Amino acid sequence: MEPKAKRLLFLTAAIILAASTYTYALSPGHYGAAIALGAVLTMFFVGKAMN
């Protein structure tokens, strides 16, 4: 896969993951560990997109 397309794929995944983590955090009865995992995975995908 071309590096530019790979970066775009990781950036798109990071945006979708961040949005879904944010909406889950706003819902009542959410689990803090799931939100923390979503934040860590979002940072991982952003880091992969920057490579």
PyMOL Python script that loads the backbone (N, CA, C, O; Angstrom):
from pymol import cmd

cmd.read_pdbstr("""\
ATOM      1  N   MET A   1       0.848  -1.172   0.000  1.00  0.00           N
ATOM      2  CA  MET A   1       0.000   0.000   0.000  1.00  0.00           C
ATOM      3  C   MET A   1       0.894   1.235   0.000  1.00  0.00           C
ATOM      4  O   MET A   1       1.938   1.262   0.651  1.00  0.00           O
ATOM      5  N   GLU A   2       0.478   2.233  -0.722  1.00  0.00           N
ATOM      6  CA  GLU A   2       1.219   3.478  -0.813  1.00  0.00           C
ATOM      7  C   GLU A   2       1.244   4.193   0.550  1.00  0.00           C
ATOM      8  O   GLU A   2       0.234   4.210   1.254  1.00  0.00           O
ATOM      9  N   PRO A   3       2.382   4.775   0.922  1.00  0.00           N
ATOM     10  CA  PRO A   3       2.483   5.409   2.252  1.00  0.00           C
ATOM     11  C   PRO A   3       1.444   6.509   2.495  1.00  0.00           C
ATOM     12  O   PRO A   3       0.942   6.658   3.609  1.00  0.00           O
ATOM     13  N   LYS A   4       1.127   7.271   1.456  1.00  0.00           N
ATOM     14  CA  LYS A   4       0.147   8.344   1.617  1.00  0.00           C
ATOM     15  C   LYS A   4      -1.244   7.771   1.900  1.00  0.00           C
ATOM     16  O   LYS A   4      -1.979   8.299   2.735  1.00  0.00           O
ATOM     17  N   ALA A   5      -1.593   6.710   1.216  1.00  0.00           N
ATOM     18  CA  ALA A   5      -2.890   6.071   1.433  1.00  0.00           C
ATOM     19  C   ALA A   5      -2.950   5.420   2.808  1.00  0.00           C
ATOM     20  O   ALA A   5      -3.998   5.422   3.453  1.00  0.00           O
ATOM     21  N   LYS A   6      -1.836   4.868   3.256  1.00  0.00           N
ATOM     22  CA  LYS A   6      -1.785   4.246   4.571  1.00  0.00           C
ATOM     23  C   LYS A   6      -1.972   5.302   5.662  1.00  0.00           C
ATOM     24  O   LYS A   6      -2.686   5.070   6.637  1.00  0.00           O
ATOM     25  N   ARG A   7      -1.332   6.459   5.497  1.00  0.00           N
ATOM     26  CA  ARG A   7      -1.499   7.549   6.464  1.00  0.00           C
ATOM     27  C   ARG A   7      -2.941   8.024   6.511  1.00  0.00           C
ATOM     28  O   ARG A   7      -3.488   8.265   7.587  1.00  0.00           O
ATOM     29  N   LEU A   8      -3.551   8.156   5.349  1.00  0.00           N
ATOM     30  CA  LEU A   8      -4.932   8.599   5.284  1.00  0.00           C
ATOM     31  C   LEU A   8      -5.863   7.582   5.937  1.00  0.00           C
ATOM     32  O   LEU A   8      -6.825   7.962   6.605  1.00  0.00           O
ATOM     33  N   LEU A   9      -5.587   6.311   5.752  1.00  0.00           N
ATOM     34  CA  LEU A   9      -6.387   5.259   6.370  1.00  0.00           C
ATOM     35  C   LEU A   9      -6.290   5.328   7.898  1.00  0.00           C
ATOM     36  O   LEU A   9      -7.310   5.248   8.582  1.00  0.00           O
ATOM     37  N   PHE A  10      -5.079   5.475   8.438  1.00  0.00           N
ATOM     38  CA  PHE A  10      -4.915   5.575   9.890  1.00  0.00           C
ATOM     39  C   PHE A  10      -5.535   6.855  10.435  1.00  0.00           C
ATOM     40  O   PHE A  10      -6.104   6.847  11.527  1.00  0.00           O
ATOM     41  N   LEU A  11      -5.434   7.944   9.697  1.00  0.00           N
ATOM     42  CA  LEU A  11      -6.035   9.194  10.154  1.00  0.00           C
ATOM     43  C   LEU A  11      -7.554   9.094  10.168  1.00  0.00           C
ATOM     44  O   LEU A  11      -8.198   9.584  11.095  1.00  0.00           O
ATOM     45  N   THR A  12      -8.124   8.471   9.163  1.00  0.00           N
ATOM     46  CA  THR A  12      -9.572   8.265   9.119  1.00  0.00           C
ATOM     47  C   THR A  12     -10.024   7.375  10.270  1.00  0.00           C
ATOM     48  O   THR A  12     -11.043   7.648  10.906  1.00  0.00           O
ATOM     49  N   ALA A  13      -9.277   6.322  10.538  1.00  0.00           N
ATOM     50  CA  ALA A  13      -9.609   5.434  11.654  1.00  0.00           C
ATOM     51  C   ALA A  13      -9.517   6.179  12.983  1.00  0.00           C
ATOM     52  O   ALA A  13     -10.343   5.965  13.870  1.00  0.00           O
ATOM     53  N   ALA A  14      -8.524   7.045  13.127  1.00  0.00           N
ATOM     54  CA  ALA A  14      -8.369   7.811  14.362  1.00  0.00           C
ATOM     55  C   ALA A  14      -9.530   8.777  14.562  1.00  0.00           C
ATOM     56  O   ALA A  14     -10.016   8.935  15.683  1.00  0.00           O
ATOM     57  N   ILE A  15      -9.976   9.416  13.503  1.00  0.00           N
ATOM     58  CA  ILE A  15     -11.096  10.352  13.602  1.00  0.00           C
ATOM     59  C   ILE A  15     -12.375   9.619  13.973  1.00  0.00           C
ATOM     60  O   ILE A  15     -13.123  10.080  14.836  1.00  0.00           O
ATOM     61  N   ILE A  16     -12.633   8.499  13.342  1.00  0.00           N
ATOM     62  CA  ILE A  16     -13.834   7.718  13.648  1.00  0.00           C
ATOM     63  C   ILE A  16     -13.785   7.198  15.080  1.00  0.00           C
ATOM     64  O   ILE A  16     -14.786   7.240  15.794  1.00  0.00           O
ATOM     65  N   LEU A  17     -12.624   6.710  15.497  1.00  0.00           N
ATOM     66  CA  LEU A  17     -12.475   6.205  16.863  1.00  0.00           C
ATOM     67  C   LEU A  17     -12.635   7.318  17.890  1.00  0.00           C
ATOM     68  O   LEU A  17     -13.266   7.113  18.926  1.00  0.00           O
ATOM     69  N   ALA A  18     -12.079   8.478  17.621  1.00  0.00           N
ATOM     70  CA  ALA A  18     -12.210   9.602  18.554  1.00  0.00           C
ATOM     71  C   ALA A  18     -13.665  10.045  18.668  1.00  0.00           C
ATOM     72  O   ALA A  18     -14.145  10.334  19.765  1.00  0.00           O
ATOM     73  N   ALA A  19     -14.362  10.097  17.546  1.00  0.00           N
ATOM     74  CA  ALA A  19     -15.766  10.512  17.573  1.00  0.00           C
ATOM     75  C   ALA A  19     -16.629   9.501  18.323  1.00  0.00           C
ATOM     76  O   ALA A  19     -17.504   9.884  19.100  1.00  0.00           O
ATOM     77  N   SER A  20     -16.387   8.226  18.095  1.00  0.00           N
ATOM     78  CA  SER A  20     -17.198   7.218  18.779  1.00  0.00           C
ATOM     79  C   SER A  20     -16.862   7.154  20.269  1.00  0.00           C
ATOM     80  O   SER A  20     -17.749   6.905  21.086  1.00  0.00           O
ATOM     81  N   THR A  21     -15.598   7.375  20.637  1.00  0.00           N
ATOM     82  CA  THR A  21     -15.229   7.421  22.047  1.00  0.00           C
ATOM     83  C   THR A  21     -15.887   8.609  22.734  1.00  0.00           C
ATOM     84  O   THR A  21     -16.362   8.496  23.864  1.00  0.00           O
ATOM     85  N   TYR A  22     -15.915   9.736  22.056  1.00  0.00           N
ATOM     86  CA  TYR A  22     -16.527  10.939  22.620  1.00  0.00           C
ATOM     87  C   TYR A  22     -18.029  10.748  22.832  1.00  0.00           C
ATOM     88  O   TYR A  22     -18.554  11.098  23.888  1.00  0.00           O
ATOM     89  N   THR A  23     -18.712  10.204  21.847  1.00  0.00           N
ATOM     90  CA  THR A  23     -20.154  10.004  22.011  1.00  0.00           C
ATOM     91  C   THR A  23     -20.449   8.943  23.071  1.00  0.00           C
ATOM     92  O   THR A  23     -21.450   9.040  23.780  1.00  0.00           O
ATOM     93  N   TYR A  24     -19.591   7.939  23.184  1.00  0.00           N
ATOM     94  CA  TYR A  24     -19.770   6.936  24.242  1.00  0.00           C
ATOM     95  C   TYR A  24     -19.551   7.559  25.617  1.00  0.00           C
ATOM     96  O   TYR A  24     -20.244   7.213  26.573  1.00  0.00           O
ATOM     97  N   ALA A  25     -18.585   8.483  25.720  1.00  0.00           N
ATOM     98  CA  ALA A  25     -18.306   9.130  26.995  1.00  0.00           C
ATOM     99  C   ALA A  25     -19.482   9.982  27.460  1.00  0.00           C
ATOM    100  O   ALA A  25     -19.683  10.159  28.661  1.00  0.00           O
ATOM    101  N   LEU A  26     -20.248  10.501  26.529  1.00  0.00           N
ATOM    102  CA  LEU A  26     -21.403  11.322  26.880  1.00  0.00           C
ATOM    103  C   LEU A  26     -22.611  10.492  27.310  1.00  0.00           C
ATOM    104  O   LEU A  26     -23.527  11.015  27.944  1.00  0.00           O
ATOM    105  N   SER A  27     -22.618   9.219  26.973  1.00  0.00           N
ATOM    106  CA  SER A  27     -23.771   8.383  27.303  1.00  0.00           C
ATOM    107  C   SER A  27     -23.774   8.039  28.794  1.00  0.00           C
ATOM    108  O   SER A  27     -22.717   7.904  29.409  1.00  0.00           O
ATOM    109  N   PRO A  28     -24.968   7.901  29.366  1.00  0.00           N
ATOM    110  CA  PRO A  28     -25.033   7.545  30.790  1.00  0.00           C
ATOM    111  C   PRO A  28     -24.655   6.074  30.986  1.00  0.00           C
ATOM    112  O   PRO A  28     -24.949   5.227  30.142  1.00  0.00           O
ATOM    113  N   GLY A  29     -24.006   5.791  32.098  1.00  0.00           N
ATOM    114  CA  GLY A  29     -23.650   4.413  32.429  1.00  0.00           C
ATOM    115  C   GLY A  29     -22.458   3.883  31.669  1.00  0.00           C
ATOM    116  O   GLY A  29     -22.348   2.674  31.463  1.00  0.00           O
ATOM    117  N   HIS A  30     -21.563   4.753  31.249  1.00  0.00           N
ATOM    118  CA  HIS A  30     -20.401   4.295  30.485  1.00  0.00           C
ATOM    119  C   HIS A  30     -19.311   3.785  31.425  1.00  0.00           C
ATOM    120  O   HIS A  30     -19.313   4.092  32.617  1.00  0.00           O
ATOM    121  N   TYR A  31     -18.388   3.010  30.881  1.00  0.00           N
ATOM    122  CA  TYR A  31     -17.259   2.473  31.630  1.00  0.00           C
ATOM    123  C   TYR A  31     -16.026   3.339  31.380  1.00  0.00           C
ATOM    124  O   TYR A  31     -15.678   3.610  30.231  1.00  0.00           O
ATOM    125  N   GLY A  32     -15.375   3.766  32.442  1.00  0.00           N
ATOM    126  CA  GLY A  32     -14.192   4.608  32.316  1.00  0.00           C
ATOM    127  C   GLY A  32     -13.047   3.921  31.594  1.00  0.00           C
ATOM    128  O   GLY A  32     -12.299   4.561  30.854  1.00  0.00           O
ATOM    129  N   ALA A  33     -12.909   2.618  31.806  1.00  0.00           N
ATOM    130  CA  ALA A  33     -11.830   1.875  31.154  1.00  0.00           C
ATOM    131  C   ALA A  33     -12.006   1.859  29.634  1.00  0.00           C
ATOM    132  O   ALA A  33     -11.022   1.907  28.896  1.00  0.00           O
ATOM    133  N   ALA A  34     -13.235   1.793  29.172  1.00  0.00           N
ATOM    134  CA  ALA A  34     -13.492   1.795  27.729  1.00  0.00           C
ATOM    135  C   ALA A  34     -13.132   3.150  27.123  1.00  0.00           C
ATOM    136  O   ALA A  34     -12.625   3.224  26.003  1.00  0.00           O
ATOM    137  N   ILE A  35     -13.398   4.214  27.869  1.00  0.00           N
ATOM    138  CA  ILE A  35     -13.053   5.548  27.380  1.00  0.00           C
ATOM    139  C   ILE A  35     -11.535   5.716  27.352  1.00  0.00           C
ATOM    140  O   ILE A  35     -10.990   6.275  26.401  1.00  0.00           O
ATOM    141  N   ALA A  36     -10.858   5.237  28.382  1.00  0.00           N
ATOM    142  CA  ALA A  36      -9.396   5.318  28.416  1.00  0.00           C
ATOM    143  C   ALA A  36      -8.781   4.515  27.276  1.00  0.00           C
ATOM    144  O   ALA A  36      -7.826   4.962  26.642  1.00  0.00           O
ATOM    145  N   LEU A  37      -9.323   3.344  27.021  1.00  0.00           N
ATOM    146  CA  LEU A  37      -8.823   2.530  25.911  1.00  0.00           C
ATOM    147  C   LEU A  37      -9.050   3.227  24.577  1.00  0.00           C
ATOM    148  O   LEU A  37      -8.180   3.202  23.706  1.00  0.00           O
ATOM    149  N   GLY A  38     -10.203   3.842  24.413  1.00  0.00           N
ATOM    150  CA  GLY A  38     -10.473   4.585  23.179  1.00  0.00           C
ATOM    151  C   GLY A  38      -9.514   5.741  22.991  1.00  0.00           C
ATOM    152  O   GLY A  38      -9.077   6.005  21.871  1.00  0.00           O
ATOM    153  N   ALA A  39      -9.176   6.439  24.075  1.00  0.00           N
ATOM    154  CA  ALA A  39      -8.226   7.550  23.991  1.00  0.00           C
ATOM    155  C   ALA A  39      -6.829   7.054  23.628  1.00  0.00           C
ATOM    156  O   ALA A  39      -6.140   7.661  22.809  1.00  0.00           O
ATOM    157  N   VAL A  40      -6.419   5.950  24.241  1.00  0.00           N
ATOM    158  CA  VAL A  40      -5.091   5.391  23.937  1.00  0.00           C
ATOM    159  C   VAL A  40      -5.023   4.910  22.489  1.00  0.00           C
ATOM    160  O   VAL A  40      -4.034   5.154  21.799  1.00  0.00           O
ATOM    161  N   LEU A  41      -6.053   4.241  22.039  1.00  0.00           N
ATOM    162  CA  LEU A  41      -6.062   3.768  20.646  1.00  0.00           C
ATOM    163  C   LEU A  41      -6.100   4.934  19.661  1.00  0.00           C
ATOM    164  O   LEU A  41      -5.483   4.867  18.598  1.00  0.00           O
ATOM    165  N   THR A  42      -6.812   5.989  20.004  1.00  0.00           N
ATOM    166  CA  THR A  42      -6.834   7.167  19.136  1.00  0.00           C
ATOM    167  C   THR A  42      -5.434   7.764  19.020  1.00  0.00           C
ATOM    168  O   THR A  42      -4.998   8.116  17.924  1.00  0.00           O
ATOM    169  N   MET A  43      -4.733   7.879  20.141  1.00  0.00           N
ATOM    170  CA  MET A  43      -3.370   8.408  20.088  1.00  0.00           C
ATOM    171  C   MET A  43      -2.438   7.487  19.302  1.00  0.00           C
ATOM    172  O   MET A  43      -1.538   7.955  18.605  1.00  0.00           O
ATOM    173  N   PHE A  44      -2.657   6.186  19.416  1.00  0.00           N
ATOM    174  CA  PHE A  44      -1.846   5.234  18.647  1.00  0.00           C
ATOM    175  C   PHE A  44      -2.070   5.416  17.149  1.00  0.00           C
ATOM    176  O   PHE A  44      -1.113   5.444  16.375  1.00  0.00           O
ATOM    177  N   PHE A  45      -3.327   5.539  16.740  1.00  0.00           N
ATOM    178  CA  PHE A  45      -3.627   5.708  15.320  1.00  0.00           C
ATOM    179  C   PHE A  45      -3.123   7.044  14.784  1.00  0.00           C
ATOM    180  O   PHE A  45      -2.675   7.123  13.640  1.00  0.00           O
ATOM    181  N   VAL A  46      -3.192   8.087  15.595  1.00  0.00           N
ATOM    182  CA  VAL A  46      -2.644   9.381  15.162  1.00  0.00           C
ATOM    183  C   VAL A  46      -1.125   9.267  15.005  1.00  0.00           C
ATOM    184  O   VAL A  46      -0.552   9.797  14.053  1.00  0.00           O
ATOM    185  N   GLY A  47      -0.487   8.582  15.931  1.00  0.00           N
ATOM    186  CA  GLY A  47       0.967   8.366  15.817  1.00  0.00           C
ATOM    187  C   GLY A  47       1.335   7.567  14.572  1.00  0.00           C
ATOM    188  O   GLY A  47       2.327   7.872  13.910  1.00  0.00           O
ATOM    189  N   LYS A  48       0.549   6.557  14.250  1.00  0.00           N
ATOM    190  CA  LYS A  48       0.801   5.759  13.037  1.00  0.00           C
ATOM    191  C   LYS A  48       0.569   6.603  11.783  1.00  0.00           C
ATOM    192  O   LYS A  48       1.257   6.430  10.777  1.00  0.00           O
ATOM    193  N   ALA A  49      -0.398   7.510  11.847  1.00  0.00           N
ATOM    194  CA  ALA A  49      -0.679   8.373  10.694  1.00  0.00           C
ATOM    195  C   ALA A  49       0.461   9.368  10.466  1.00  0.00           C
ATOM    196  O   ALA A  49       0.718   9.774   9.332  1.00  0.00           O
ATOM    197  N   MET A  50       1.137   9.756  11.537  1.00  0.00           N
ATOM    198  CA  MET A  50       2.218  10.727  11.426  1.00  0.00           C
ATOM    199  C   MET A  50       3.524  10.097  10.947  1.00  0.00           C
ATOM    200  O   MET A  50       4.397  10.802  10.440  1.00  0.00           O
ATOM    201  N   ASN A  51       3.667   8.794  11.098  1.00  0.00           N
ATOM    202  CA  ASN A  51       4.896   8.104  10.655  1.00  0.00           C
ATOM    203  C   ASN A  51       5.046   8.104   9.179  1.00  0.00           C
ATOM    204  O   ASN A  51       6.022   7.566   8.657  1.00  0.00           O
TER     205      ASN A  51
END
""", "prot")
cmd.dss("prot")
cmd.show_as("cartoon", "prot")
cmd.util.cbc("prot")
cmd.orient("prot")
